[in-house]
Amino acid sequence: MPTHLFIVNRLHPDLYEDLRKRFASDPNVKVTLDRRLGARRMRTAPAAAERRRAERRSRPEVDQKLQIASHTMIVSGSSEAASLREAREWVEGIHDRVGAIRDVLDRYDRLRREAETIKQAHERLRSDVDQAKRELEDIDSAFARALALANDILSRLRGGSTQSPTG
């Protein structure tokens, strides 16, 4: 979690107390009274040899802001170890989500292939049904002709027995 650091100018102890009380229960906020009085080196002549490798105050903008304002706030990220842990957790979460997305896409492809197979089977069945309808119509037509022929033969046989032999 991010950490919020309030640095309050030493000329405003009442603000320091107010902020300290207000954020006392928040573990992510720290309120500090500026302890620096100014530049520590008072000599105008340079030292014989500079022993410090770099400026220890890494945020000169904080010094400048505290000279003109009652306080400043610094928001810093969590520690490097925590950042690495959070990054690792994020990567693992993404990895899990990518795996889940891959599974969904595989299922989608499988279902799409199954749907295509079902569609082809449906088209074959539709074609078979159409073919069966045509065959049934042909059978119905042949049956109608056979019935008409049978009726014709029957009527001739009846008509022939009722007619006189001389006729």
N, C-alpha and C positions, 0 to 999 in steps of 0.2 A: 504494500500500500504506500501511497506517497506520504511524505512527511512535510509538514508545514512548519516553518521556523519563523517566528516573529522576533525581530531584533528591535528593541525599543530604545530610543535615544535616552541617555541618562538624565537629560534635563526634564523628562516626563515620567517620573516614578508613579504618578497616579494612573497613567495609561498602562504602564507595566502591570500594576496590581490588578487593574480592571481586566486586562486580557488574560492574565494568569488565572484569575478566578473563573472567568468565562470559559476557558478551555481546559480547566483542571481535569475534567473527566474524559477528555478526548486524548487517547494515546497517540494519535497521529499529529498532534499539534504541540509544539514546544515554544514557550515564550521566554526570551532571554533579555536581560538588561545589558545594553552595550557597555562592556568593561573597558574598552579602549579609551585612552585619554588623548591620544594623538600619536604623532611619530615618536618612536622611542629613541631614535638617535638624535642627540641634541648637539653634537659637535658639528661645526660647519666644515671643518677640515676633513677630508676623506680619510678613512682608516688606512693603515699601512697595507693591509691585505684584506680583501673581502672574503670572509669566511662563509657567508651564506651563498648557496648555489643559485637560488632563485628567490623571488619575492614570495614570502609565505602567505601574504594576504592575496588569495586568488580571485577575490571579487572586489576590485577597487570601486565599482559602481555602488556597492553597499555603503562604503565610506562616504561617498559623495551624497548619496540620498539621505543618510543619517545626519549630514551637516545641515540639510535644508528642511528635513521633515521630522516628524515625531517618531516615526517607526518605518520599518520596511519588512516585507515578507519574502521569504525564500521558499520556493517549492522545489524539493529535490525528490528524485526517484528513490526507490528502495535500494538496499545494498546490492552490490554486484552479485553476490551469491543468490539473493532473492530474485534478482533480475534474470539470472541464468536459469533458476528453477522455474520462474514464470514463463520464460521463453521455451524451455523444454516442455512444460505442461501445454503451452500453446501449440507447439509443433506436434506433440502427441495427440492433442485434440484434433488438430487438422488432419493428421494421419488417420485417426479413427473415422473422421467424417469422410475423407477421401475413400477409405475402404467401404464405408456404408454407401457412398454414391456409386462406387464401382459395382457393388452388389445390386443396387437398384437398376443400374444400367444393364447389367447382365440379365436380371429378371425381365426387364423391358424387352431386350433383344429376344429372349426365349419366348416370351408371350407374343411378341410380334411374329416370330416364326410359327408358333402354334396357331395364331390367328390366320396366317397366310395358308397354312396347311388345311385348316378348317374351311377357309374360303374356297380353296381348290376342291376339297371334298364336297362342299355345298354345290359348287358349279357342276361337278361330275354327277351328283345326285339330281340336280335340276335337269341336266341333259338326259339322264336315264329316265326321269319322270316324263319329260317331253317325248322321248322315244317311246315309252310305254303308252302314252296317250295316243300317239300316231298308230301304234300297233293295235290298240284297243278300238280306235276308230275304223281301222281296216277290218278287224274281226267283226265289229258291229255291222259294217257295210256288207261283208261277206255273209254274215248271218241273215241280214235283211234280204239279200238276194236269194239265199237258200230257202228262207221262209216263203218268199214270193213264189219261187219255183215249186216248192212243196204244195202250196195252196193251189197253184195252177194245175199241177198233176192231180191233186185231189179233186178239184172241180172237174177236170176232164174225165176222171174215173167215174165220178158220180153222174156226170152228164152222159157219158157213154153207156152206162147201165140203164138209164131211163129212156134212151133213144131206141127206137125199133130197129131191128136188124135190117130192115128194108130201106130204111131211111136215108 
